[in-house]
């Protein structure tokens, strides 16, 4: 997906920056406007967040809507929703953050989830970064209780796992 977006906007680096934040935040483009699900987001707010002029946001929207491939991508984007990661500690939840060697390797999520399941630890959320968009993608598992630190070596034995943090 990102390669397609980049191909269409590579001659306009500021528009590409706008497109990147739209994808990262799951913002939809339709009818000349930007939405977080059904909530309209003013172009000036996007411009401020990206560090570009608001006209650049408008030009990006126009470029997206003028190209069928881009329009199909951006009309279909949706926010993935809330993350409990930042408030897990306050809720008595556990977090394991896994950095893969290569996020495209299959089985990292499944095998990591199995480690928790075998201990009777239920996963409340699983959040993965898109390897095309994130320079260091991570898998974050948020569990129904604290995750014992002695599980770190088990996570590190999962094929493709480079680094593990539990908090």
C-alpha positions as CSV (number, residue, x, y, z in Angstrom):
1,X,0.0,0.0,0.0
2,X,2.6,2.5,1.0
3,X,4.7,1.9,-2.1
4,X,1.6,2.7,-4.2
5,X,1.0,6.0,-2.3
6,X,4.7,6.9,-2.5
7,X,4.8,6.2,-6.2
8,X,1.9,8.7,-6.8
9,X,3.2,11.4,-4.5
10,X,7.0,11.1,-4.6
11,X,7.3,14.3,-6.7
12,X,5.6,16.2,-3.8
13,X,7.5,15.5,-0.5
14,X,5.2,17.7,1.6
15,X,2.1,15.9,0.2
16,X,3.8,12.6,0.9
17,X,4.2,13.8,4.5
18,X,0.5,14.6,4.8
19,X,-0.4,11.2,3.2
20,X,1.9,9.4,5.7
21,X,0.2,11.0,8.8
22,X,-3.3,10.2,7.3
23,X,-2.3,6.5,7.0
24,X,-0.5,6.4,10.4
25,X,-3.6,7.8,12.1
26,X,-6.1,5.9,10.0
27,X,-7.7,9.1,8.7
28,X,-10.2,8.9,5.8
29,X,-10.4,11.2,2.9
30,X,-13.8,11.7,1.2
31,X,-15.7,14.5,-0.4
32,X,-12.8,16.9,0.0
33,X,-12.5,16.5,3.7
34,X,-10.5,14.4,6.3
35,X,-12.3,12.3,8.9
36,X,-11.3,10.3,12.0
37,X,-14.0,7.6,11.4
38,X,-17.1,9.9,11.2
39,X,-15.5,13.0,12.9
40,X,-14.3,15.7,10.6
41,X,-10.8,16.9,11.2
42,X,-9.9,20.5,10.0
43,X,-7.2,20.7,7.4
44,X,-5.4,23.3,9.5
45,X,-5.0,20.8,12.3
46,X,-3.4,18.3,10.0
47,X,-1.1,21.0,8.6
48,X,0.0,22.0,12.0
49,X,0.7,18.3,13.0
50,X,2.7,17.7,9.9
51,X,4.4,21.1,9.8
52,X,3.1,22.2,6.4
53,X,0.8,24.9,5.1
54,X,-2.9,24.1,5.2
55,X,-3.0,24.6,1.4
56,X,-0.6,21.6,1.1
57,X,-3.2,19.5,2.9
58,X,-5.9,20.7,0.4
59,X,-3.6,19.9,-2.5
60,X,-2.9,16.4,-1.0
61,X,-6.7,15.8,-0.7
62,X,-7.2,16.9,-4.3
63,X,-4.4,14.6,-5.5
64,X,-5.9,11.7,-3.6
65,X,-9.4,12.2,-4.9
66,X,-8.1,12.7,-8.5
67,X,-6.4,9.3,-8.5
68,X,-8.7,6.2,-8.4
69,X,-6.0,4.0,-6.7
70,X,-5.3,6.6,-4.0
71,X,-9.0,7.4,-3.6
72,X,-9.8,3.7,-3.0
73,X,-7.1,3.5,-0.3
74,X,-7.9,6.7,1.6
75,X,-11.7,6.3,1.4
76,X,-11.3,2.9,3.0
77,X,-9.0,3.8,5.9
78,X,-10.3,3.7,9.4
79,X,-8.7,4.3,12.8
80,X,-7.7,1.1,14.6
81,X,-9.2,2.5,17.8
82,X,-7.9,3.1,21.2
83,X,-4.8,1.6,22.8
84,X,-4.5,0.6,26.4
85,X,-0.7,0.6,26.3
86,X,-0.1,4.0,28.0
87,X,-2.6,3.4,30.8
88,X,-2.0,-0.4,31.3
89,X,-0.1,0.2,34.5
90,X,-2.9,2.2,36.0
91,X,-5.4,-0.5,35.1
92,X,-3.3,-3.4,36.5
93,X,-2.7,-4.8,33.0
94,X,0.6,-6.2,31.7
95,X,2.4,-5.1,28.5
96,X,5.0,-7.0,26.5
97,X,6.6,-5.1,23.6
98,X,8.4,-7.3,21.0
99,X,10.8,-5.9,18.4
100,X,11.2,-8.4,15.5
101,X,14.3,-9.0,13.4
102,X,12.0,-8.8,10.4
103,X,8.4,-7.9,11.0
104,X,7.4,-9.9,7.8
105,X,8.4,-13.2,9.3
106,X,5.3,-15.3,10.1
107,X,4.5,-16.7,13.5
108,X,5.8,-14.0,15.8
109,X,2.3,-12.9,17.0
110,X,1.0,-16.5,17.1
111,X,3.9,-17.9,19.1
112,X,4.1,-14.9,21.5
113,X,0.3,-15.2,22.1
114,X,0.8,-18.9,22.8
115,X,3.5,-18.2,25.5
116,X,0.9,-16.1,27.3
117,X,-2.0,-18.5,26.7
118,X,0.0,-21.4,28.2
119,X,0.3,-19.4,31.4
120,X,-3.4,-18.6,31.5
121,X,-2.8,-15.0,30.7
122,X,-5.4,-13.5,28.4
123,X,-4.6,-10.9,25.8
124,X,-6.8,-7.8,25.9
125,X,-5.2,-6.1,22.9
126,X,-2.6,-6.9,20.2
127,X,-1.1,-3.9,18.4
128,X,1.3,-4.3,15.5
129,X,3.1,-1.6,13.6
130,X,3.0,-1.7,9.9
131,X,6.6,-2.6,8.7
132,X,6.1,-0.4,5.6
133,X,5.4,2.7,7.8
134,X,7.4,2.2,10.9
135,X,11.2,2.2,10.8
136,X,11.3,-0.1,13.9
137,X,8.0,-1.9,13.9
138,X,6.9,-3.6,17.2
139,X,4.3,-6.0,18.4
140,X,2.6,-4.9,21.6
141,X,0.5,-7.3,23.6
142,X,-1.6,-6.0,26.4
143,X,-2.6,-8.7,28.9
144,X,-5.3,-8.9,31.6
145,X,-2.6,-8.9,34.3
146,X,1.1,-8.3,34.9
147,X,3.4,-10.4,32.7
148,X,6.2,-12.3,34.7
149,X,9.7,-11.1,33.8
150,X,10.8,-14.7,33.6
151,X,9.0,-15.1,30.3
152,X,11.5,-12.8,28.5
153,X,13.8,-15.7,27.6
154,X,10.8,-17.6,26.1
155,X,9.8,-14.6,24.0
156,X,13.4,-14.3,22.8
157,X,13.3,-17.9,21.7
158,X,10.5,-17.2,19.3
159,X,11.9,-17.3,15.7
160,X,12.3,-13.7,14.5
161,X,12.3,-11.9,17.8
162,X,15.2,-9.5,18.4
163,X,14.2,-7.7,21.6
164,X,11.6,-7.9,24.4
165,X,10.4,-5.4,27.0
166,X,7.9,-6.2,29.7
167,X,6.3,-3.5,31.8
